[in-house]
């Protein structure tokens, strides 16, 4: 119903980005630029997207600098690792894939997001 007003998306497609209470603060549905865009606030959304991208660039540069310092000092450096996934070789394809290692649902149940980085 009213699909022509919703770019002919299915009901499922329209609800995929709907906010959900209790998710991790890193959940992509919480992206402030996305919310602004969905509310038709295009100029603010573009400015917010620029801010987020710059924040990501600075974070990457910081990690690269830490890795370079560790290499120069000869000290071990533990690179960034996802919280709830690990890279493993797929036994069938022999390709590296990110496999869920656990922890998300437990954190959600406890509402303990203390391990989540501030990405927004």
Protein Blocks (a to p, Z undefined) as FASTA:
>chain_A
ZZlmnoopafklmmmmgccehiafkbmklpmklmmmmnopamlmmmmmmmmmmmmmmmmm
mmmmmmmmmmmnopacdddddfkbccdddfklopacdddebjjlmmmmnopaklpccfZZ
